[in-house]
Amino acid sequence: MDRAIVVHGTLTDPSHIELEQPVADVQGRVELTVRPIEDVVGSPAAVLRVMCGLPKLEAGDVDELERMIEAGKLPTRAGGLFDTKNA
């Protein structure tokens, strides 16, 4: 068989998966690849996972970042880009 069907489900115990949709086109032995589905972007679990994966900062890291931001700032202009002196 050269085709595959992707069906989501929930692993209820180490040897049972509860499928969200029925699979009617396939019968007999099948091969399964099981992988966790990523959290929805912005969900509490996704935010916590990202927060826990942040690098550990040392005392001077924030000061260095703020110094680099200040050094990279460009001067501001009083007038707009399209303002003319003759107007």
N, C-alpha and C positions, 0 to 999 in steps of 0.2 A: 504494500500500500504506500503510495507516494504522496499522500495528503495528510494533513494534521488538522485537528480541531482544538481550539483553545477554549477551555471552560474554566471559570473561576469556581472556587469552592472553599470550604473551611475544613481544616484538619481537626477532626473531633477527638482522635486519639492516635497513637503511633501507626495504626494500620487501617484507619477509616477516614475517607474524605466525603463530606456532604457537598454535592455539586449544586450550583445555583441554577443551572439549566439541565434538562435531561439530554442524554446523548443517545439518539435513536439510530444513527447511521452506522454505528460500529458494533460488532458483536465479537465475542471470544476474547482471547488474551490481548492486552494492550500494554504499551509502554508509557509510563508516566514520568514526567520531569516536574518535580515539586520545587517551587521557589516562593519566598515570601513576596507579597505585593507591597510596594512602597507606600508609605503613608501619603495621604492627600496633601499637596503643597499647602502650607499655612495651617495645617491641623495642629492641635496642641502636641501630639506625639512627634510630628515632624520638627516643630520648633524646639522641643526639648532635646531631640537627637542632635540637632545642629548646635545648640547651646553647650551640650556636654562634649562636643567634639572640638570646641574652640581651643586654641593653644593657650597655655598658661603664660601670663604676662608677668614680667618683673617690674620692680618699682619705677624704673626710669623709662619704660617702654611708652607709656602714655605721654610723658613729657617730650620724648623724642618725636613721637607722631605729631604732636601739636607744633613743635618747632619746625618740622618739615612742611606742615600745612602753611604756616606763616611765611616760610621762605618761598613757597611756590605761588603765593598770591600775586596777581597782576594788578597794576594800578587801575583805579576806576576813572571814568570820564564824567565830567559834569554834564555835558550835553549828550543828546542822542546821536546815534549813528547817522541819521538822515537829516539832522538839524543843519540849516544853512545860516551863515552869518548875515546874509542879505535879506532875510525874511522879516 
